[in-house]
Amino acid sequence: MTIPSPEFTDRGYFIYRFYEAALGRLPRYAEFVPDMASISGFQSMAENEASKVEFITGFMARQEFADKYAVLANAAQAAAFIQKLEQIAGVGIVEPHRSEMITAMQTGQRSAGETRRAFVETKAVFDRFFFRGFVAMQYFGYLRRDPEAAGYNDWVDVMVNGRGTVPPSDYRHMIFGFIYSAEYRERFGAR
């Protein structure tokens, strides 16, 4: 798999994974855009890291997150916290990494937020939601709206399995599909 730009992987896809892996759903355009803006722009590495930490803290304070995890976000419940994350994401963390994450949270080496981030940044989570995130961000970037289920699922299928002469992971085919769509071109007036 060819990895798109750092702007995608380090910013947009970073934000996206928190929704899919923690909440089990796509972010909505109206919530994704301000979240993305919170970690974007001309920032030094230290400023970007501070922005990410601030985003994670705010994300964990949201009611939807608290409803799923509040009783588990403490050292005594570390194993249950990780198990809930795995359940919602549909991703199992391999050993010994899983046990290391639990121990670090139990012993106070990592907070619940740091554990949450470590989970989101695992290769298993990265790979699990990659195409879903890439397709969603085409909707957000080109069409400036939430994906409709049928079109979104179709594009994810094309990216995963290919279609006809289009091989899997053909980013250009999908991007051209968005650029040449009537909806996108109408944003710039009739031509």
C-alpha positions in Angstrom: 0.0 0.0 0.0 1.4 3.4 -1.0 0.9 5.9 1.9 -0.5 9.3 0.9 1.0 12.6 2.1 2.0 13.3 5.7 -0.8 15.8 5.9 -3.2 12.9 5.4 -1.5 10.4 7.7 -0.3 12.7 10.5 -3.3 15.0 10.6 -6.5 14.1 8.9 -6.2 10.3 9.3 -4.9 10.8 12.9 -8.2 12.6 13.7 -10.3 10.1 11.7 -9.0 7.1 13.6 -10.2 8.5 16.9 -13.8 8.4 15.7 -13.7 4.9 14.1 -11.5 3.3 16.7 -13.1 4.8 19.8 -16.6 5.5 18.8 -17.2 3.0 16.1 -18.4 5.5 13.5 -17.4 7.9 10.8 -16.9 11.4 11.9 -19.4 13.9 10.5 -18.0 16.7 8.3 -19.2 19.4 10.8 -17.1 17.8 13.6 -14.2 16.7 11.6 -13.3 20.1 10.1 -12.8 21.9 13.4 -11.0 18.9 14.9 -8.7 18.8 11.8 -8.1 22.6 12.1 -7.1 22.2 15.7 -3.9 20.2 14.7 -3.2 21.8 11.4 -1.5 24.9 10.2 2.0 26.2 10.4 3.1 24.5 13.6 6.5 23.4 14.9 6.7 19.7 15.8 6.4 20.6 19.5 3.3 22.8 18.8 1.7 20.0 16.7 2.3 17.5 19.4 0.8 19.9 22.0 -2.2 20.4 19.7 -2.7 16.6 19.4 -2.5 16.2 23.2 -5.1 18.9 23.5 -7.3 17.3 20.9 -7.2 13.9 22.7 -8.0 15.5 26.0 -11.0 17.3 24.5 -12.1 14.2 22.6 -12.1 12.1 25.8 -14.2 14.8 27.5 -17.0 14.5 24.9 -20.2 12.9 26.2 -20.2 10.2 23.5 -16.7 9.1 24.6 -17.6 9.3 28.3 -20.7 7.2 27.7 -18.6 4.4 26.4 -15.5 4.6 28.5 -15.8 6.8 31.6 -16.0 3.9 34.1 -13.0 2.2 32.4 -10.7 5.2 32.1 -8.7 4.5 35.3 -5.6 2.4 36.2 -7.7 -0.3 37.9 -9.7 -0.9 34.8 -6.8 -0.8 32.3 -7.5 -4.3 30.9 -11.2 -3.6 30.5 -10.4 -0.3 28.8 -8.2 -1.9 26.2 -10.7 -4.7 25.7 -13.5 -2.1 25.1 -11.2 -0.3 22.6 -10.5 -3.5 20.8 -14.2 -4.4 20.7 -15.4 -1.1 19.3 -12.6 -0.9 16.8 -12.9 -4.5 15.8 -9.1 -4.8 16.2 -7.1 -7.1 18.4 -3.7 -5.8 19.6 -1.0 -8.5 19.4 1.0 -9.6 22.4 3.3 -8.5 24.0 2.1 -5.0 22.9 -1.3 -5.4 24.4 0.0 -6.5 27.8 2.5 -3.6 27.7 -0.3 -1.1 27.1 -2.3 -2.5 30.0 0.7 -2.5 32.4 1.7 1.0 31.5 -1.8 2.3 32.3 -2.1 0.2 35.5 1.2 1.5 36.8 0.5 5.1 35.9 3.2 5.3 33.2 0.4 6.2 30.8 -2.8 8.0 31.4 -6.1 6.8 29.8 -5.5 9.5 27.1 -2.0 8.3 26.4 -3.2 4.7 26.3 -6.0 5.7 23.9 -3.5 7.4 21.6 -1.1 4.4 21.8 -4.0 2.2 20.7 -5.0 4.5 17.8 -1.4 4.6 16.6 -0.9 0.8 16.4 -0.3 -0.6 13.0 -3.5 -2.8 13.4 -5.7 0.3 13.8 -3.9 2.2 11.2 -4.4 -0.6 8.6 -8.0 -1.4 9.6 -9.4 2.0 8.9 -7.0 3.3 6.2 -9.2 3.0 3.1 -12.3 4.1 5.0 -10.5 7.2 6.2 -9.1 8.0 2.8 -12.5 7.8 1.2 -14.2 9.8 3.9 -11.6 12.6 3.5 -12.3 12.8 -0.3 -15.9 13.6 0.6 -14.9 16.1 3.2 -12.2 17.8 1.0 -13.8 17.8 -2.4 -17.6 17.7 -1.7 -17.5 19.4 1.7 -20.1 17.1 3.1 -20.8 13.8 4.9 -20.6 10.7 2.7 -23.8 9.0 1.7 -23.6 5.3 2.7 -24.0 3.8 -0.8 -21.4 5.9 -2.5 -19.0 5.7 0.4 -19.2 1.9 0.7 -18.8 1.6 -3.0 -15.6 3.7 -3.0 -14.2 1.7 -0.1 -14.9 -1.5 -1.9 -13.1 -0.2 -5.0 -10.1 0.8 -2.9 -10.0 -2.6 -1.1 -10.9 -5.0 -4.0 -10.5 -3.0 -7.2 -13.1 -3.1 -9.9 -12.8 -4.2 -13.6 -9.5 -2.8 -14.8 -9.0 -0.6 -11.7 -6.6 -2.3 -9.3 -7.0 -2.1 -5.5 -5.4 1.0 -3.9 -5.7 3.1 -7.0 -5.9 6.5 -5.4 -5.8 8.3 -8.7 -8.9 6.6 -10.0 -10.9 7.6 -6.9 -9.5 11.2 -6.8 -10.4 11.6 -10.5 -13.9 10.2 -9.7 -14.4 13.1 -7.2 -12.7 15.8 -9.3 -14.8 14.9 -12.3 -18.1 14.5 -10.5 -20.8 16.9 -11.4 -21.3 17.8 -7.7 -17.7 18.9 -7.3 -17.6 20.9 -10.6 -20.8 22.6 -9.8 -19.1 24.2 -6.8 -17.2 26.3 -9.2 -20.1 27.3 -11.4 -21.7 25.7 -14.6 -19.2 24.9 -17.3 
